[in-house]
Amino acid sequence: MKVLVDFNLITLGTGLSISKYIADCEKILQKYGLETNIHALGTNIEGEWKEIALALEECHQYLHEIGVERIFSSLKITSRTDKEQHIQEKIDAVVQHLK
C-alpha cells in the first residue's frame, strides 16, 4: 500500500543538536529508494508502507548501535484508495490556494 508519512525523530541524551542523526536516517531512507522531503520539524516520506516500516526500523537499530540509548519517533500516516497522491501534489495544492 502506498502511503505518505510525516516522520519526526528525537534522540534523547545526545545533546541539543540532532542533525547528524537525522542525516544518518536520511541516508537509510535513500537506500530504500524512498521519496523524502526534509522540513524544519521532520521528514515527509513517500513509498510503500512495508518499505517505510523497514527503513524506520533500520534507522532506530542503527542509532542504537552507534550509542543512542533512547529515541522518540512520531509518525503521521495518510493513505488513499481513490487515487495515488504524491508529496509534491499536496504542497502544490496549498500553493495554488495562496494565489
N, C-alpha and C positions, 0 to 999 in steps of 0.2 A: 504494500500500500504506500503510495506517495504521500508525504507529509511535509509541512513546513514547521520548523521548531525554532523557538527562541530559547537559547541556552545561556545560562548565567552560571559561572563557576567562581567560587571564592575559596581560596586556600586560607586556612587558619593557622596561626603560629609561625607564619613565614615572613612577617614584616608588612609594611604598608603597601609596597608595590607588588602587584601580582602579574604584571605584563609579561614577564618571562614565561610563566606557567600558561598564560593564555596563548602565547606564541607556540609553546610546545603542543598544546591541544589543537591549535590551528593546523600544524603540520600533520597531526594524526588524521584530522578531518579531511585534509587534502589527499592523504594517502588512500583514503576510502573513495576518492573521486566525488566527494560531496560538494555541492554549490554552497558557498558561505558568504556572508556579508557581516563583517565585524562592525559593531557600532559601540558607542561610548559605554554602554552598560551591559554588553553581552555580544552574542553572535547569533545571527539568523542562519539556519541550516535548511537546505532543501534536498530531499532524497527519499529513498525507500526507508520505511520505518526500521526494518531489521538492520540495515547497514548503519543507520544513525545510532541505533542502540548499541551495536558492536563497537562503533567508533567512540562513543561516550564512555563505555565500559573501559576501553583501552586507555582513554585519557585518564580516568581515575586510577587504573592499575599503574600506568607509567608514573604519574605524580607520586603515588605511594612508594614506588620502587626507588625514586630519587630522593626520598626522605620527607615528603609532605605527609604529616601524620593525620591531618584532618582536612576534609574537603566538603564544602557545601555547594550543591548544584541545584538549580531550579530549572524546570522546563515548562514551556507553554507549547502545546502541540495543536495544530489545526490540520484537518483533513476534509476533503470534499468528495462527493460522489457524482456531482453534476458536471464537473469539469476539472481538468488539471490546472492548478494555479502555480505560478512561479513567484519568487520573492520580488523580482523587479516589477511584475504586473501589479502587485499590491502597492508598491511605492508609487508607481505611475498613476494609479487610480486616485490616490490622495493628491498628488501634484496637479492632476487635471482639475480637481475641485478648487484648487488655490488660484487658478487662472481667472 
